[in-house]
């Protein structure tokens, strides 16, 4: 590793962590786990750089996964609102 430069795996690891938890939690966890301090702002920049060029269809779950996740968190109490599942179905259908 060159002095003053971070290996490519560091931004990738930071972006993966940010995808799962908040920037603040990712910042604290990454510092604790890797011993490297990246600010929440830097993590945001790295995540955006790695995601450049990705569209909603590249990162969104499949419609049946969205339904399963919303049903799991709703616990059957109310009918959950899902705004983007029909959009994804139309977009995926158009790509076929």
ABEGO torsion letter per residue (X at the ends): XBBGBBBAAAAAAAAAAAAABBAAAAAAAAAAAAGBBBBAAAAAAAAAAAABGBBAAAABBBAAAAAAAAAAAAGGABBBBBAAAAAAAAAAAAAX
